[in-house]
Amino acid sequence: MTRTPLMAGNWKMNLDHYEAVALVQKLDWTLKDAKHDYETVEVAVIPPFTDIRSVQTIVDADKMGIVFGAQDVSEHESGAYTGEISAAMLSRLGCTYVVIGHSERRQYHGEDDALIGRKAKAVLKAGMTPIICCGEGLDVRKEGRQVDYTLAQIDGAYADLDADEAKKTVIAYEPVWAIGTGEVATPEDAQEVCGAIRARLAELYDQETADAVRILYGGSVKSSNVAEIMAKDDVDGALVGGASLKAEEFAAIARFTEHAGA
Ligand SMILES: O=C(CO)COP(=O)(O)O
C-alpha cells in the first residue's frame, strides 16, 4: 500500500489575504524551480477563512499544483449560527481539506471528540477531506499514557464514521507539548503513536481501511527534522505550523526526500 505523503501548512491566525497571495506565489515559484512533482508529495496550505477566496483565485489562475483547505468548519449545514462557516461554503471555494479538532480548538473552544466526529461527517458529506487532529498534552506524556489517551480521541471521533468514510480521512497526530515549542517529538515518539493509531483503525474497521488513511505528524516540524520523521513507517506527512509561514522553509519540507539524513 503506497500512501502519497501530504505536507500541510496550518497558518493558524496569521497573514491577511494580501500576504496569503504573496506567500502562495512564492511557494509556487520555489516548488516550480525545484520541479516539484505534486503526485509524489502533495502540498497543501491551510489559511484563515478570510484568505481562502484569494488563495483559490491565485491557485486557479496560475494553475498551481498546491491545494488548500480551512482550519475549522461548523457541524451544521446552514442557519442561525452567527460566525460559523459551513462545509458547503468551503467546498464551493475549492477547499480540498478541512482541519478538525486542532488542539488549539479543543483548548480554547472546548471542542470534544463527539463534536469533532460530527464536523468530520459534515466535511465528508460536502466531498472534502477532514484532517482529524489528536494528541496528548505534557501531563499525559509525563505519565506515559500518550497511546491510550490518543486512541481514546480516535475512538470518539470515529464512533459514527463507517469504513468508507474513515478511508477518506487524514489524521494528524500532534502532541500538544511539541506544538510551537521547538520541542519536536523524536521519530520514535511519532512512530509509537502513529503506529498505534493505524492498528486501532484496523481494529475498528479492517486492515485495508487502516492502510488507506494517511497519518501526519505535527509539532515543531522543520526542514532539518522532517526527513527522519518521514522515514518512519506509519508517518505519511506533516501538519506544519510556524515553518509553513516561510515559503522556502515549507518548500524544503515538501522536498524532504532531497535532504534525507540532513
Ligand atoms: O499545531 C501545529 C500544526 O497544526 C504545529 O505547529 P508548529 O509547527 O508551529 O509547532
Ligand as a Chemical Component Dictionary entry (heavy atoms), coordinates in Angstrom:
data_LIG
# 
_chem_comp.id                   LIG 
_chem_comp.type                 NON-POLYMER 
_chem_comp.pdbx_formal_charge   0 
_chem_comp.three_letter_code    LIG 
# 
loop_
_chem_comp_atom.comp_id 
_chem_comp_atom.atom_id 
_chem_comp_atom.alt_atom_id 
_chem_comp_atom.type_symbol 
_chem_comp_atom.charge 
_chem_comp_atom.model_Cartn_x 
_chem_comp_atom.model_Cartn_y 
_chem_comp_atom.model_Cartn_z 
_chem_comp_atom.pdbx_ordinal 
LIG O1 O1 O 0 -0.022 22.919 15.511 1  
LIG C1 C1 C 0 0.739  22.691 14.575 2  
LIG C2 C2 C 0 0.216  22.491 13.217 3  
LIG O2 O2 O 0 -1.160 22.344 13.236 4  
LIG C3 C3 C 0 2.201  22.645 14.776 5  
LIG O3 O3 O 0 2.663  23.930 14.941 6  
LIG P1 P1 P 0 4.252  24.214 14.907 7  
LIG O4 O4 O 0 4.776  23.561 13.657 8  
LIG O5 O5 O 0 4.375  25.704 14.894 9  
LIG O6 O6 O 0 4.818  23.557 16.143 10 
# 
loop_
_chem_comp_bond.comp_id 
_chem_comp_bond.atom_id_1 
_chem_comp_bond.atom_id_2 
_chem_comp_bond.value_order 
_chem_comp_bond.pdbx_ordinal 
LIG O1 C1 DOUB 1 
LIG C1 C2 SING 2 
LIG C1 C3 SING 3 
LIG C2 O2 SING 4 
LIG C3 O3 SING 5 
LIG O3 P1 SING 6 
LIG P1 O4 DOUB 7 
LIG P1 O5 SING 8 
LIG P1 O6 SING 9 
# 
